[in-house]
Amino acid sequence: MLIAAKQKPKWWQFLRNEYRFVPTNLTQSNIEKAVNLLVKKKIQVLIGFPSVVFELASYIKNHKVKHQIKTVVFTSEPIEEIKKNYIKNALNANVIDRYSNEEVGLIAQQKAFGGVYFTNRHNVVVEILDDNLQPVQQGQVGKVVVTDLAADIVPIVRYDTGDLAIAHEYKDGQLIAISSISGRVTEQLFTAEGSPIAPLALGPLIHMPLSKAGYYPQFQFAQIAPAKYQLRIRKGTTLPKNVLVEIELNLKTALGNQANIEVMFVDDIKPQPSGKRPIYKNEMQNRCTDTL
């Protein structure tokens, strides 16, 4: 099963030996239909957005559904370590993460759960560059730039993906492994005083109080104006007030006491046109909020 933003004709899916699930609305009935399809077709490989895989895994675990899923491949979105482990344990499957985009396809992929990402050296040249367009050293963060060696219609040379990543290993001057993809430039958030802060640094401040209390809801944290933020939590579970208070205090410690944090309970985390449901978003005016 491929979780994707767009549906394809049945003949296309047949030729590719795939079934598509387009998660425009993650209602319980739609999740149930997708799980039933997984079981009916005895699907063994699940590929797609981790936010949607998490919903499917939660349904399977909570309803004790017998399935044949052996491998899960994440694409397109970041996911917290705690949810990776939840999915792995809920499905009892091999779980790996793939780094790709629609422009060039596969860029890098893990060989094992929690491991580094090895670049796709057969089709692309991957570089991690600093602000002066020079390769960063091992262990340093930079922007991901890709040259597509297989493009036969429009050449793609030193294409800036908009992502940030950490260089892990070079061999003969070529980047062969990335230790992590730390997020998109357009997902950059700012403190109440205007200083940049890594979005993934905020993750544990939110999901640790939730998981400690036994809750694993889908959420999204967005900056909608300077010093103004929204924490959107998907409905389905009533969260204790003390958990929400702890989260707000954690976030104010990182963002500043002037941070205005609104907690909202929503029916669904609205997907972007690309189909993704990013965990962190910068929705301040004049900033890009949807990228491939």
HUMOTA-V381630 format. One record per pair of residues at least 4 apart in sequence whose C-alpha atoms are under 7 Angstrom apart, sorted by the first residue. I is the first residue (numbers start at 1). J is the second residue. If there is no record, write none. Layout:
i,j
I,J
I,J
This chain:
i,j
1,18
1,19
1,20
1,43
1,45
1,46
1,47
2,18
2,19
2,20
2,21
2,46
2,47
2,48
3,20
3,21
3,22
3,47
3,48
3,49
4,20
4,21
4,22
4,48
4,275
5,22
5,274
5,275
6,22
7,20
7,22
8,12
8,13
9,13
10,14
11,15
12,16
13,17
13,18
13,19
14,18
21,34
24,271
26,30
26,31
26,268
27,31
28,32
29,33
30,34
31,35
31,56
32,36
33,37
34,38
35,39
35,56
36,40
37,41
38,42
38,43
39,43
39,67
42,68
43,68
43,69
44,68
44,69
44,70
44,71
45,69
45,70
45,71
45,72
46,71
46,72
46,73
47,72
47,73
47,74
48,73
48,74
48,75
49,53
49,74
49,75
49,76
49,77
49,276
50,54
50,74
50,75
50,77
50,79
51,55
51,277
52,56
53,57
54,58
54,87
55,59
56,60
57,61
57,87
57,90
57,91
58,62
59,63
60,64
60,65
61,65
61,90
69,93
70,93
70,94
71,93
71,94
71,95
72,93
72,94
72,95
72,96
73,95
73,96
73,97
73,98
74,96
74,97
74,98
75,97
75,98
75,99
75,100
76,99
76,100
76,101
77,276
77,278
79,83
79,84
80,84
81,85
82,86
83,87
84,88
85,89
86,90
87,91
88,92
88,93
88,94
88,95
95,113
96,110
96,112
96,113
97,109
97,110
98,108
98,109
98,110
99,106
99,107
99,108
99,109
100,105
100,106
100,107
100,108
101,105
101,106
101,292
102,292
104,148
106,120
107,119
107,120
107,124
108,117
108,118
108,119
108,120
109,117
109,118
109,119
110,115
110,116
110,117
110,118
111,115
116,177
116,178
116,179
116,180
117,177
117,178
117,179
118,176
118,177
118,178
119,126
119,176
119,177
120,124
121,125
123,148
123,149
123,150
124,146
124,147
124,148
124,149
125,146
125,147
125,148
126,145
126,146
126,147
126,175
127,135
127,144
127,145
127,146
127,175
128,135
128,136
128,142
128,143
128,144
128,145
128,167
129,133
129,134
129,135
129,136
129,142
129,143
129,144
130,134
130,135
130,136
130,142
130,143
136,140
136,141
136,142
137,167
138,167
138,168
138,169
139,166
139,167
139,168
140,166
140,167
141,164
141,165
141,166
141,167
142,164
142,165
142,166
143,162
143,163
143,164
143,165
144,160
144,161
144,162
144,163
144,164
144,165
145,158
145,159
145,160
145,161
146,157
146,158
146,159
146,160
147,156
147,157
147,158
147,159
148,156
148,157
151,155
151,156
162,184
162,185
163,183
163,184
163,185
164,181
164,182
164,183
164,184
164,185
165,178
165,180
165,181
165,182
166,178
166,179
166,180
166,181
167,177
167,178
167,179
168,177
168,178
168,179
169,175
169,176
169,177
169,178
170,174
170,175
170,176
171,175
171,176
183,187
184,188
186,282
186,288
186,289
187,280
187,281
187,282
188,196
188,197
188,198
188,199
188,282
189,196
189,197
189,198
189,199
189,223
189,282
190,194
190,195
190,196
190,197
191,195
191,196
191,197
191,227
191,255
191,256
192,226
192,227
192,255
192,256
192,258
192,259
199,280
202,206
203,207
204,208
205,247
205,250
205,251
206,210
206,247
207,211
208,212
209,213
209,243
209,246
209,247
210,214
210,215
210,216
210,243
211,215
211,216
217,233
217,234
218,233
218,234
219,232
219,233
219,234
219,279
220,231
220,232
220,233
220,278
220,279
220,280
221,230
221,231
221,232
221,279
221,280
221,281
222,229
222,230
222,231
222,280
222,281
222,282
222,283
223,228
223,229
223,230
223,281
223,282
223,283
223,284
224,228
224,229
224,282
224,283
224,284
225,284
227,258
227,259
227,260
228,259
228,260
228,261
229,260
229,261
229,262
230,261
230,262
230,263
230,264
231,262
231,263
231,264
232,263
232,264
232,265
232,266
233,264
233,265
233,266
234,265
234,266
234,267
234,268
234,269
235,265
235,266
235,267
239,243
240,244
241,245
242,246
243,247
244,248
245,249
246,250
247,251
248,252
249,253
250,254
251,255
252,256
252,257
252,259
253,257
255,259
269,277
270,277
271,275
271,276
271,277
272,276
272,277
272,290
274,292
281,289
282,289
283,287
283,289
